[in-house]
Amino acid sequence: MLNPILIALGGNMASPNGPPAATLRAALRIMLAFGIRVDAVAPFYSTPAMAAYAQPDYVNSVAQIEAADTPQSLLDKLHRIEALFGRVRRERWAPRPLDLDLLDFRGEVVPARGARGLDAGVGPLPLALPHPGIAARAFVLLPLRDVAPGWRHPVTGRSVGELIAALPERDVAAIRLNKG
């Protein structure tokens, strides 16, 4: 399937389940209870935080999933799972135990509406597909290539390999396999 349902997983704080890699594994296990079947998971990567201030590196991955949901209901479930693991949305790019982003929902395109950041308040971001930051984030594209090498951006048609090649070399070089 060229455009499956893809989610990004990340975190850089411990949760009751342990360090970030353990939290990501626990989140993947609990998804079935929410009607989300995990079909494939990319290796975990260690990545520098995007925030302008110092914080621990993130552990990131991408999973290919299946769910009998609408994109919005799936996003709502992902936000509920984040909350179970202690995610509180207070500021943009703040440290967090778990971040689950809906990257692509079978190639559907839903333009971004309203505020796409948390600078003006708190709470979940509105649905936008594909995820608006997907093409600029090495920490998403490298694991995405591992789990869905044939994926193409639903709007631009560019392959995941082309998107990676367009990134600054320093962004790609900063991503490394997580040993945890």
N, C-alpha and C positions, 0 to 999 in steps of 0.2 A: 504494500500500500504506500503510494507516494506521499500522501498527506494523512497520516493517522492522527490520533489525539496525542499531543505531546505536552508534558508538563516539565517545568524546571523545578529542582529542589535545591535548597541552600540553607545554610545556617552558620553562625560563627560564635554562638554561645551554648553552653551546656544546658541541658534540660534534665528533668527527673530521669530520663532514659540514658544520660551520660553525655559524653562529648558530642560535637556536631555530627560526626559520621554515624555514631550509634543512634542519634536522634533521627537522621534521615532514614536509616534502616527501619526504625520503629514506625515512622510515618508511612513508609511503603507497606509495612505489614498491616497497619490499621485501615488502609484504604478499602480493603475488601468489605469491611463492616459498613462502609458508606456506599457500597454498590460499585466500586471502582476496581476493575481487574488490572493488575500490572502485568503487562506482556513482556517488557524488556526494560532493563535499566543499564545505563552507561556506567563505566567506572566512575568513582568519585575523584574529583580534582580539588586541589588546594588553590585558592585564588585570592589575590589581594582585595581588600575592601574598597568599594567605590567612594566611600565617604571622604570628605576633606580633612577629617581628623583621624588620629591613630585609633585603630581597633584591630582585634584579631582577624587573621585570614579567615575566609569562608571555606566551607566544603560545599562543592556544587556537583550536581549531576542532572541528567535528563532521563525521564521515563516515558516509554510509550505505553499508553493505557487504553482501556476500553470501558465505556460507561454508557448506560441508556439514559442520558441526561441531555438537556439543552446546554448550550455553552454557559448561560448564566447560572443555571442550577448547579452545574459542575463547579464553576468558580465559587459559588456560595459554599459548596461542600469543602472545597480546598481551604477556604477561609475558616471554616469551622474546625478543620483538622489542625490548621496553624494555631488556633486558639487553644485547642487541647494540649498543645505542646508549649504553651506559654507565650505565644506571639501577641504582643500588644502594639498597635500602630500608633506611635506618638510623633515620630519625625521621620522624614525621608532618609533612607539609607542608614538607619540606626542599627546597632547590633541586634541580632535576633536569634532565637533558638531554631526557628523554622520559617522558611519562606517557600511558598508553593505558588508558582506562576503558571497560568494556562498560556502556553506558547502558540499552539495551533489546534484547531478543532476541525479536522478533516478538510482543511483548506478553506473554511468559511472566512469571509471578510466582514468584520464589524468595525467601522471607523471609530476612532477614539472620540469621545464626547466629554465635555466638561473638563474639570481640572485633572491633569495626569500627573500629579505630584501631591505630596502631603504638606507643602509649604503653607497652605492656607487652612489646614485643619487636619483632623485625624479620621481614620476609617479606611475601609477598603477602596481601592481604585475602581472606577467603572470598567466594565467589560470593553475590551478592544482586541480584535483579532486580525492578523496574527499579533502577538505581543509587540507593542511599538518599539521596544528596545532590542528586539531579537537580532537584528542585522549588525548591531554595533557592539555586541558583547561576546568576547572570546570565551568567557566562562560559561556561556550558554551554547555557543556554536560548536566548540570542541566536543563536549559530551553529546550534543545533538547529532553530530556526524557519526559518533560511535554507535548510537542506537538507531538512527534512521539515515544511513548514508545516501539514500536516493531522494531525500527531502528537498523540495524546492519552495522558495518563498512564495506564498499564494498571491501576492500583489506584484512583485517584480519579476517573478519567474526564475530568479537566480538560484543556483544550487547552493547547498551548504558549503561546498568546497570553494565556490566563487566568493561567497560572503566571507569566509575565513581568509582567503587570499587578499581581500580588500582591506582587512584590518591592519592597523599599525603593527609592525613586527614586535615591538616591545610589549604590546597587549597579549599577543599569542605566547611570547617567551615567558611571560609572568605566570602562566597557567602550568601546573605540574600535577602529575598523578599523586593522589593522596594515599599514603601508606597505611592509614588507620583503619 
